[in-house]
Amino acid sequence: MAIIRDTATGLIPVIRPYIPQPRTVLVVVLAFLFGLVWAYALFPTVFFNSQPSQLEQSWQNAWIELLAAVKESGSFSDETIVEWLRAVDNPVGIVDSLAQTTTSQVASDRLAELRPLAVQAEPGTAAPQPNILTDILPWILGAIVVAVVAVIVSLLYGFYIQPIVVEPLRKRMSPRSVSDAGTLAEIAAIQEAKKLREAMKAEVPVSTSMTDLGPPVSRHISIYTPGRQYDDSFSIETADEEFLGECGVAISETIGVGTPEKVTAIEVWLFDKEDFVRTITQVFASEHAYNDPAIRSKLEPKGEIVLAQPGAVAVLETNTLRLQARIVDMQYGTGPLPPNSYFEKLTIELATWRKEGAAVGMPAPMAAAAPAMPAPAAPSYAPPPPAPSSSPFGSSPSPFGASPGPRPLGEPGVAPLKPPPMQSPAPRPGPPPPPDDDPFGGTGDFTPIS
């Protein structure tokens, strides 16, 4: 029983959107009952050329009285009359019943002569006797069957027929104006976002955590409306057109089936070019998605979940950028899905600040971890000591004048000495290549095998 209860508890939220409304089932049942009234009371079916056994009992009684008159006239043989008697239900019972109720002696004598032939026509099939239960049973059972069939057909249509057959045909056969509804919705969202940006130029987003950063570097408006391909992205650039990163919003989770999609959660993302190894995200969730454990389990890996409501703020922060996503306006959709489960309209403002003192030129984690490289020391050179004089004149002055000694480094006109470049010895020539033994000029080896 626990398994059945748990299964039913899990299936109810899945099939609830496709179960028809009670008023719809009531309309179907009333239509069925009206059809019965139409068929049995207003315009009943007319039978002809049928067997007497299918007639009402009073008409079967009239059939027996007619056969009694035929028997008395002697126009037909007894075998033929017996065959005709078998066309009714229980001919002996009908003959006896008529003999007891008739007041005419002539009719009584005719029935007495017909009774031996009625005995020969037995056994017959007893006609069902009408009663009030058999009269109302088709109405009750028919109404129940129609209600159950209506629910089953609605479920099958919602699960299989509509998404597999109806929707593709509708998209294929719809006129161009209808197929371009998504494009028109996107154009309308862009125009509305432009008007909002113009109206909010002088407005500063309300956030106590941003007051120390001054005015935002970039400010964008993103508007979601059903039917558009919602995946907005914006560049983050300074007044000097320096690229800092990107930010944007996109659909995170939907609910239900059919088109347009029923969006129940929207994610906000931030990309910092100085921290290019990751993109951080947070999620604005509808009230139903925020309180539903199954949907929350899908959204939690994407980042912090924020309940979507006017004025709700999500703050995304990297080492050099800070993004504030604020819901300016929102509206929930109404329909067969749970209340407050999907957005009909959602306007989000994206304001970005650049942190002061952030490292530029390499990612902030790498700039913080890079050690300072020491400056290379200047090479020093010491002159070799003077060689001993081998002059036969000793230390007498040179006839050409005094020989100047080595001059110290650093004096003008004196270049520092450098060691000569290292030269590798010339490679030795290898053995000459063997003669080509291919008479056709190819690369094959035609050396005979000894």
C-alpha positions in Angstrom: 0.0 0.0 0.0 2.9 2.4 0.8 4.3 1.8 -2.7 0.9 2.6 -4.3 0.4 5.7 -2.2 3.9 7.0 -3.0 3.4 6.3 -6.7 0.1 8.1 -6.7 1.6 11.0 -4.8 4.4 11.3 -7.4 2.0 11.0 -10.4 -0.6 13.5 -9.3 1.7 16.6 -10.0 2.6 15.2 -13.4 -0.8 14.4 -14.7 -2.7 17.3 -13.0 -2.0 19.8 -15.8 -3.7 17.4 -18.3 -6.7 16.4 -16.3 -9.8 18.2 -17.7 -11.7 20.6 -15.5 -14.8 19.3 -13.7 -17.0 21.6 -15.7 -15.5 20.2 -18.9 -16.4 16.6 -17.8 -19.9 17.8 -16.8 -20.5 19.3 -20.2 -19.5 16.1 -21.9 -21.8 14.0 -19.7 -24.7 16.4 -20.3 -24.1 16.1 -24.0 -24.2 12.3 -23.8 -27.5 12.4 -21.8 -29.0 14.8 -24.3 -28.1 12.4 -27.1 -30.0 9.6 -25.2 -33.1 11.8 -24.9 -32.8 12.7 -28.5 -32.6 9.1 -29.6 -35.2 7.5 -27.3 -37.7 10.3 -26.7 -37.6 13.0 -29.4 -36.7 11.0 -32.5 -36.8 7.3 -31.6 -35.6 4.6 -33.9 -38.2 3.0 -36.1 -37.9 -0.8 -36.6 -39.3 -2.6 -39.6 -39.0 -6.1 -41.2 -38.0 -7.5 -37.9 -39.0 -10.7 -36.0 -42.0 -10.6 -33.8 -39.8 -11.7 -30.8 -38.2 -8.2 -31.0 -41.5 -6.5 -30.5 -43.1 -5.3 -27.3 -45.2 -7.9 -25.4 -48.5 -6.3 -26.5 -47.5 -6.7 -30.2 -46.5 -10.4 -29.6 -50.0 -10.9 -28.0 -51.5 -9.4 -31.2 -49.4 -11.8 -33.3 -50.8 -14.8 -31.4 -54.4 -13.6 -31.8 -53.8 -13.2 -35.5 -52.4 -16.8 -35.8 -55.5 -18.1 -33.9 -57.7 -16.5 -36.5 -55.6 -18.0 -39.3 -55.9 -21.4 -37.7 -59.7 -21.1 -37.6 -59.8 -20.1 -41.3 -57.8 -23.1 -42.4 -55.9 -21.1 -45.0 -52.5 -22.4 -44.0 -51.2 -25.8 -42.8 -50.4 -26.6 -39.2 -46.7 -26.8 -40.0 -46.7 -23.3 -41.3 -48.6 -22.0 -38.2 -46.1 -23.8 -35.9 -43.2 -22.1 -37.7 -44.9 -18.7 -37.2 -45.5 -19.5 -33.5 -41.8 -20.0 -33.0 -41.2 -16.4 -34.0 -42.4 -15.2 -30.6 -41.2 -15.7 -27.1 -43.0 -18.4 -25.1 -46.0 -19.0 -27.4 -47.7 -21.4 -24.8 -47.5 -18.8 -22.1 -48.9 -16.1 -24.3 -51.8 -18.4 -25.4 -52.6 -19.2 -21.8 -52.4 -15.6 -20.7 -54.7 -14.4 -23.5 -57.2 -17.2 -22.7 -57.4 -16.1 -19.1 -57.9 -12.4 -19.9 -60.2 -12.5 -22.9 -63.9 -12.0 -22.4 -65.0 -13.2 -25.9 -66.0 -16.8 -26.2 -65.0 -16.9 -29.9 -61.5 -15.7 -29.0 -61.3 -18.3 -26.2 -62.3 -21.1 -28.6 -59.7 -20.0 -31.2 -56.9 -19.9 -28.5 -58.0 -23.4 -27.3 -57.6 -24.8 -30.9 -54.2 -23.0 -31.3 -52.7 -24.3 -28.0 -51.6 -27.8 -29.3 -49.7 -26.1 -32.1 -48.1 -23.7 -29.5 -46.9 -26.7 -27.5 -45.2 -28.0 -30.7 -43.6 -24.6 -31.2 -41.9 -24.7 -27.8 -39.3 -24.2 -26.5 -39.1 -20.5 -27.1 -37.0 -17.8 -25.6 -38.6 -15.8 -22.8 -38.8 -12.1 -23.5 -37.0 -10.0 -20.8 -39.5 -8.2 -18.7 -38.9 -4.4 -18.4 -38.3 -2.8 -15.0 -37.2 0.5 -13.7 -33.6 -0.6 -13.1 -33.1 -1.8 -16.7 -34.6 1.5 -17.9 -32.2 3.8 -16.0 -29.1 1.6 -16.0 -28.0 2.7 -19.5 -28.2 6.3 -18.4 -26.1 5.8 -15.2 -23.5 3.5 -16.7 -23.3 5.5 -19.9 -22.6 8.7 -18.0 -19.8 7.1 -15.9 -18.2 5.5 -18.9 -18.3 8.8 -20.8 -16.7 10.7 -17.9 -13.8 8.1 -17.5 -13.2 8.1 -21.3 -13.1 11.9 -21.3 -10.4 11.9 -18.7 -8.3 9.2 -20.4 -8.6 10.9 -23.8 -7.5 14.2 -22.2 -4.4 12.6 -20.7 -3.5 10.9 -23.9 -3.9 14.1 -25.8 -1.7 16.1 -23.4 1.1 13.5 -23.2 1.3 12.2 -26.7 -1.0 13.7 -29.3 -0.4 17.4 -28.7 3.4 17.5 -28.4 4.0 14.8 -31.1 1.3 15.5 -33.7 -0.6 18.7 -33.1 2.2 21.1 -32.3 4.4 20.1 -35.3 1.4 20.4 -37.6 0.4 23.7 -36.1 3.9 25.2 -36.5 4.1 23.9 -40.1 0.7 25.1 -41.2 0.6 28.4 -39.2 0.9 31.6 -41.3 4.2 33.5 -41.2 2.8 36.2 -39.0 2.1 33.6 -36.3 5.5 31.9 -36.7 7.2 35.3 -36.3 5.6 35.9 -33.0 8.9 35.2 -31.2 10.7 37.8 -33.3 8.0 40.4 -32.7 8.2 39.7 -29.0 12.0 40.1 -29.0 11.7 43.4 -31.0 9.1 44.7 -28.5 11.4 43.7 -25.6 14.4 45.5 -27.1 12.3 48.7 -27.7 10.9 48.6 -24.1 14.4 48.0 -22.7 15.7 51.1 -24.6 12.9 53.3 -23.1 13.7 52.0 -19.6 17.4 52.7 -20.0 16.6 56.3 -21.1 14.3 56.7 -18.1 16.8 55.3 -15.6 19.9 57.1 -16.7 19.8 59.4 -13.7 18.7 56.7 -11.3 21.3 55.0 -9.1 20.6 51.4 -8.2 19.7 51.1 -4.5 22.4 49.0 -2.9 24.5 49.8 0.2 27.3 47.4 -0.9 27.9 49.5 -4.1 28.2 53.0 -2.6 32.0 52.8 -2.3 32.4 52.0 -6.0 30.8 55.1 -7.4 28.7 55.1 -10.6 28.4 51.8 -12.5 30.7 51.2 -15.4 27.9 49.7 -17.5 24.1 49.5 -17.1 21.8 47.3 -19.1 18.1 46.3 -19.1 16.9 42.8 -20.0 13.2 42.0 -20.5 11.7 38.5 -20.7 8.4 37.9 -22.5 6.9 34.6 -23.6 7.8 33.5 -27.1 11.2 35.1 -27.6 14.5 33.3 -27.6 15.6 34.7 -24.2 19.4 34.7 -24.0 20.7 38.2 -23.6 24.4 39.1 -23.2 26.0 42.5 -22.8 29.6 43.7 -23.0 31.2 45.4 -20.0 33.3 48.3 -21.2 34.7 51.5 -19.7 34.2 55.0 -21.2 37.5 54.5 -23.0 36.1 51.3 -24.6 38.3 49.1 -22.5 36.8 45.6 -22.5 36.4 44.2 -19.0 34.1 41.2 -19.5 30.5 40.2 -20.2 27.3 39.7 -18.3 23.8 38.4 -19.3 20.7 36.5 -18.4 19.2 33.3 -19.8 16.5 30.7 -19.2 17.5 28.3 -16.5 14.5 26.0 -16.0 11.0 25.6 -17.5 7.8 23.9 -16.3 5.0 22.1 -18.2 4.9 21.5 -21.9 3.8 23.2 -25.1 4.7 26.5 -26.6 5.6 29.1 -25.6 7.8 27.7 -22.9 6.7 28.3 -19.3 9.9 29.7 -17.7 10.1 29.1 -13.9 13.7 30.2 -13.3 16.1 32.7 -14.9 19.9 32.7 -14.3 22.2 35.7 -14.3 25.9 35.3 -15.2 29.1 37.3 -15.1 32.3 36.7 -17.0 35.5 38.6 -16.0 38.3 38.7 -18.6 40.8 38.9 -15.7 39.4 35.7 -14.2 38.7 33.8 -17.4 38.8 30.4 -15.9 35.2 30.6 -14.7 31.8 32.2 -15.2 29.7 32.7 -12.0 25.9 32.5 -12.0 22.9 33.1 -9.7 19.3 32.2 -10.3 16.0 34.1 -9.9 13.4 31.5 -9.2 9.6 31.8 -9.1 7.7 31.2 -5.9 6.7 27.7 -6.9 10.3 26.8 -8.0 11.8 28.3 -4.9 9.6 26.1 -2.6 9.7 23.0 -4.7 12.5 20.6 -3.6 12.7 18.8 -7.0 13.2 22.1 -8.9 15.6 23.5 -6.3 17.8 20.4 -6.6 18.2 21.2 -10.3 19.0 24.9 -9.7 21.3 24.7 -6.7 24.4 23.6 -8.8 24.0 26.8 -10.9 24.6 29.1 -7.9 22.7 30.9 -5.2 18.9 30.9 -5.6 17.1 34.2 -5.1 13.3 34.4 -4.8 12.0 36.5 -7.7 10.0 39.5 -6.5 10.0 43.2 -7.4 13.2 44.8 -6.0 15.0 41.5 -5.4 18.8 41.8 -5.9 21.4 39.2 -6.8 25.1 40.3 -6.4 27.8 38.5 -8.4 31.4 39.3 -7.7 34.8 38.4 -9.1 38.3 39.7 -8.3 37.9 42.8 -10.4 34.1 43.2 -11.1 30.9 43.4 -9.2 27.5 42.9 -10.8 24.1 43.8 -9.3 21.1 42.2 -11.0 17.8 43.8 -9.8 14.3 42.9 -10.7 12.5 46.1 -11.8 9.2 44.6 -12.7 7.6 41.1 -12.9 4.3 39.4 -13.6 3.3 35.8 -13.1 1.4 33.8 -15.7 -2.0 32.2 -15.1 -3.1 28.9 -16.4 -3.5 25.2 -15.6 -0.1 25.1 -13.9 0.4 25.7 -10.2 0.0 29.4 -9.1 3.1 31.6 -9.3 5.0 29.0 -11.1 6.1 30.7 -14.4 6.8 34.3 -15.5 4.6 36.2 -17.9 7.0 39.1 -17.9 10.3 39.9 -16.1 12.4 43.0 -16.3 16.0 42.8 -14.9 18.5 45.6 -14.5 22.2 44.7 -14.8 24.6 47.3 -13.3 28.4 46.6 -13.2 31.2 48.2 -11.2 34.9 47.9 -11.5 36.9 47.4 -8.3 39.7 49.8 -7.6 43.3 48.6 -7.4 42.6 45.4 -9.4 45.6 43.9 -11.2 45.6 44.5 -15.0 47.4 42.4 -17.5 47.1 39.0 -15.9 44.4 37.3 -13.9 44.1 38.5 -10.3 45.0 35.2 -8.7 48.1 34.9 -10.9 49.1 38.5 -10.2 48.8 38.0 -6.4 50.8 34.8 -6.5 53.6 35.9 -8.9 56.9 36.5 -6.9 59.0 39.6 -7.6 62.0 38.7 -9.9 65.4 40.1 -8.7 67.2 42.4 -11.1 70.3 40.7 -12.7 73.6 41.8 -11.3 76.0 43.8 -13.5 78.9 41.7 -14.8 82.3 42.6 -13.4 85.6 42.2 -15.1 89.1 42.3 -13.5 92.1 43.0 -15.9 94.8 40.4 -15.9 98.1 41.2 -14.2 100.8 42.7 -16.5 103.2 40.1 -18.0 106.9 40.2 -16.8 109.1 42.2 -19.1 111.6 40.2 -21.3 113.4 43.3 -22.6 117.2 43.0 -22.4 117.2 46.6 -21.4 115.4 45.8 -18.1 113.2 48.5 -16.9 114.8 51.2 -19.1 112.4 53.3 -20.9 111.4 52.4 -24.4 113.1 54.3 -27.2 109.6 55.0 -28.6 108.4 56.5 -25.3 106.7 55.2 -22.3 104.5 52.2 -22.7 101.1 52.9 -21.3 99.7 50.4 -18.8 96.2 48.9 -18.8 93.5 51.6 -18.4 90.8 51.0 -15.8 87.3 50.1 -16.9 84.8 52.8 -17.0 86.9 55.4 -18.6 85.7 57.0 -21.8 86.6 55.3 -24.9 87.3 52.0 -23.3 85.0 49.1 -24.1 84.8 46.2 -21.6 86.5 43.0 -22.7 84.3 40.1 -23.7 85.3 36.5 -23.9 85.5 35.2 -27.4 82.6 33.2 -28.7 82.7 29.4 -28.4 83.2 27.7 -31.7 82.3 24.1 -32.2 84.8 22.0 -34.2 83.9 21.3 -37.8 82.2 18.0 -38.3 84.3 15.2 -39.7 83.3 13.9 -43.2 81.5 10.6 -43.1 82.1 7.6 -45.4 81.0 8.1 -49.0 77.6 6.6 -49.9 77.4 3.2 -51.6 77.0 3.3 -55.4 73.5 3.1 -56.7 72.8 -0.4 -57.9 69.3 0.3 -59.3 69.4 0.4 -63.1 66.0 2.0 -63.2 66.8 5.0 -61.0 64.4 3.9 -58.1 65.0 3.4 -54.5 64.8 -0.4 -54.3 67.7 -2.5 -53.1 68.9 -4.8 -56.0 72.0 -6.2 -54.2 72.2 -9.9 -55.1 71.7 -12.3 -52.2 74.7 -14.5 -51.8 
